[in-house]
Amino acid sequence: MNASSFKTSRNDYKIYENKQENQTLDILIIGAGVIGITIACALLSKGHRVKIVTRDLPFEERSEQCASPWAGAIWYPFEDEWNETCKQSYFEKQTFEVMQRMKGDTNVKLDYLSQRFQDNLPIFSDDILAYSRTRRVLDQDRISETLKIPWWKDVVVNFCEIDERVQDFTTFSLQPTEYLKRLLDHYKCDRLTFHRGTASSLARAKEQFLPNADLIINASGLGARYLADVNDKLVMPIRGQTIVIKKQSALEVNQGDDQIQSLFVEGTRDGHDMIYVISRADSDEILLGGSAEPDSFSTLPDKDQIQRIIQGTKQYSHHLCADLQKSITDPSIIHTGVGLRPGRKGGPRLDWQEEKKDINGKQILPPVIHAYGSGKTGFQVSWGVAIEVMRMVEEHTMVS
Ligand SMILES: Cc1cc2nc3c(=O)[nH]c(=O)nc-3n(C[C@H](O)[C@H](O)[C@H](O)COP(=O)(O)OP(=O)(O)OC[C@H]3O[C@@H](n4cnc5c(N)ncnc54)[C@H](O)[C@@H]3O)c2cc1C
């Protein structure tokens, strides 16, 4: 999310001069990961007509090329790769607030933009959008001051420092596939249509699937690298190896608020390895991770890495509640998995592309909003991104 994405001015554009203010649009979205689906829901809530064309549907099957079903899907910012100018933290904060609304938390103060979704937000049960008591362990003497005191300590709930290396707080933990399915179900209406298929280019997709499209949203994740008229070679996979193990105790399904259910260790990264544990609220599964390997296209599980993850989580398991410790000490592996996060060198892309015409003035491509490359953070920025897309749509459709 480049700072330049935010420089647009209302007077620069009068794209839909033939349309009235507040008129609804026909919008084609490429991609049904968390970014495409969240944007679709936001647009539907504003009365627009939406067609989603997607190769994969995360809640129907898992494909290594679609990151969303593989996500830990916990709200946990990685401040080492982002900074204020990229607006990452802004989107993350907005997403946290929207999720609190989704859980019906009335104590949350909302800013103007997220307020606009208030009436439409679904209420999720604890097993889909759960609060998770989380421990953050700083395991290296050289960890910087900004890492020690994270910017988000006032966003999450009940942040507290246990000692100078250990912090506890409550954050969101989503069940990614079920969350996306229920979100879409909530906004589903006759203004939404789907097509399973692969687009070769945005122009071809419009011609083939929605010839009257006023706007295209490119939420194709890694696919932006391959779409012929996007061809963004800055887009690269960030490989993530995970292991899913079984909870060994029925007690773990009903964890108390004070029990540590997820764990992140900062500063132990060996190469691109990282250590985290996420206990799923809705099932008897625990996700162990992981890795974040830029430019690695391999979707094959790596046996050595799996062993390192198991050893690493065992080493830190004493931070977790007793039942989780037991499961990790003698893990019963359900499956291992690899997901490719859609990364982008230089940061994600969220910007408006003007309509394109041929020399005879015939439209080749309507305006496009590119929204891809969220890397490790797609779930925790998703509502911030959707709100920004809404802002762009409103700004560009307004006739001054
Ligand atoms: C192991 C792992 C752990 C993670 N943990 C977290 C976490 O805890 N918190 C967090 O916020 N994020 C996490 N992430 C990151 C998060 O999953 C991604 O940032 C997010 O899923 C990206 O969403 P997306 O919609 O941009 O892309 P994707 O989910 O990859 O979706 C892209 C969509 O575009 C479609 N597509 C692509 N090309 C075409 C085409 N040519 N034609 C039609 N359709 C096309 C695909 O089929 C797919 O539907 C994790 C990821 C992994 C792998």
The ligand as a MOL file (V3000), in Angstrom:
LIG
                    3D

  0  0  0     0  0            999 V3000
M  V30 BEGIN CTAB
M  V30 COUNTS 53 58 0 0 0
M  V30 BEGIN ATOM
M  V30 1 C 0.9330 -20.4440 6.5530 0
M  V30 2 C 0.2530 -19.1110 6.4570 0
M  V30 3 C -0.1130 -18.4420 7.6240 0
M  V30 4 C -0.7290 -17.1850 7.5480 0
M  V30 5 N -1.1390 -16.5840 8.6960 0
M  V30 6 C -1.7790 -15.3860 8.6450 0
M  V30 7 C -2.2590 -14.7690 9.8150 0
M  V30 8 O -2.1450 -15.3100 10.9150 0
M  V30 9 N -2.8890 -13.5560 9.7100 0
M  V30 10 C -3.0620 -12.9370 8.4910 0
M  V30 11 O -3.6460 -11.8530 8.4500 0
M  V30 12 N -2.6160 -13.5140 7.3550 0
M  V30 13 C -1.9760 -14.7120 7.4010 0
M  V30 14 N -1.5050 -15.2890 6.2460 0
M  V30 15 C -1.5310 -14.5110 5.0150 0
M  V30 16 C -2.8740 -14.5350 4.3390 0
M  V30 17 O -3.2940 -15.8620 4.2080 0
M  V30 18 C -2.7610 -13.8630 2.9650 0
M  V30 19 O -2.2190 -12.5650 3.1090 0
M  V30 20 C -4.1300 -13.7520 2.3290 0
M  V30 21 O -4.7470 -15.0190 2.2800 0
M  V30 22 C -4.0370 -13.1700 0.9260 0
M  V30 23 O -5.3400 -13.0760 0.4270 0
M  V30 24 P -5.6180 -12.7170 -1.0900 0
M  V30 25 O -7.0930 -12.6970 -1.2420 0
M  V30 26 O -4.8460 -11.5150 -1.4890 0
M  V30 27 O -4.9490 -13.9090 -1.9240 0
M  V30 28 P -5.3820 -15.4410 -2.0400 0
M  V30 29 O -5.9950 -15.9520 -0.8170 0
M  V30 30 O -4.1720 -16.1490 -2.5410 0
M  V30 31 O -6.5100 -15.4180 -3.1600 0
M  V30 32 C -6.2290 -15.1160 -4.5060 0
M  V30 33 C -7.4570 -15.4830 -5.3110 0
M  V30 34 O -7.2510 -15.1170 -6.6820 0
M  V30 35 C -7.6340 -16.2090 -7.5160 0
M  V30 36 N -6.9040 -16.0900 -8.7810 0
M  V30 37 C -5.5810 -15.9170 -8.9610 0
M  V30 38 N -5.2990 -15.8060 -10.2750 0
M  V30 39 C -6.4850 -15.9140 -10.9290 0
M  V30 40 C -6.8620 -15.8670 -12.3070 0
M  V30 41 N -5.9570 -15.6870 -13.2740 0
M  V30 42 N -8.1690 -16.0150 -12.6350 0
M  V30 43 C -9.1040 -16.1960 -11.6520 0
M  V30 44 N -8.7960 -16.2500 -10.3270 0
M  V30 45 C -7.5080 -16.0970 -9.9820 0
M  V30 46 C -7.2930 -17.4260 -6.6920 0
M  V30 47 O -7.9980 -18.5500 -7.1910 0
M  V30 48 C -7.7760 -16.9670 -5.3140 0
M  V30 49 O -9.1650 -17.1630 -5.2060 0
M  V30 50 C -0.9400 -16.5790 6.2770 0
M  V30 51 C -0.6200 -17.2740 5.1110 0
M  V30 52 C -0.0320 -18.5210 5.2000 0
M  V30 53 C 0.2990 -19.2580 3.9120 0
M  V30 END ATOM
M  V30 BEGIN BOND
M  V30 1 1 1 2
M  V30 2 1 2 3
M  V30 3 2 2 52
M  V30 4 2 3 4
M  V30 5 1 4 5
M  V30 6 1 4 50
M  V30 7 2 5 6
M  V30 8 1 6 7
M  V30 9 1 6 13
M  V30 10 2 7 8
M  V30 11 1 7 9
M  V30 12 1 9 10
M  V30 13 2 10 11
M  V30 14 1 10 12
M  V30 15 2 12 13
M  V30 16 1 13 14
M  V30 17 1 14 15
M  V30 18 1 14 50
M  V30 19 1 15 16
M  V30 20 1 16 17
M  V30 21 1 16 18
M  V30 22 1 18 19
M  V30 23 1 18 20
M  V30 24 1 20 21
M  V30 25 1 20 22
M  V30 26 1 22 23
M  V30 27 1 23 24
M  V30 28 2 24 25
M  V30 29 1 24 26
M  V30 30 1 24 27
M  V30 31 1 27 28
M  V30 32 2 28 29
M  V30 33 1 28 30
M  V30 34 1 28 31
M  V30 35 1 31 32
M  V30 36 1 32 33
M  V30 37 1 33 34
M  V30 38 1 33 48
M  V30 39 1 34 35
M  V30 40 1 35 36
M  V30 41 1 35 46
M  V30 42 1 36 37
M  V30 43 1 36 45
M  V30 44 2 37 38
M  V30 45 1 38 39
M  V30 46 1 39 40
M  V30 47 2 39 45
M  V30 48 1 40 41
M  V30 49 2 40 42
M  V30 50 1 42 43
M  V30 51 2 43 44
M  V30 52 1 44 45
M  V30 53 1 46 47
M  V30 54 1 46 48
M  V30 55 1 48 49
M  V30 56 2 50 51
M  V30 57 1 51 52
M  V30 58 1 52 53
M  V30 END BOND
M  V30 END CTAB
M  END
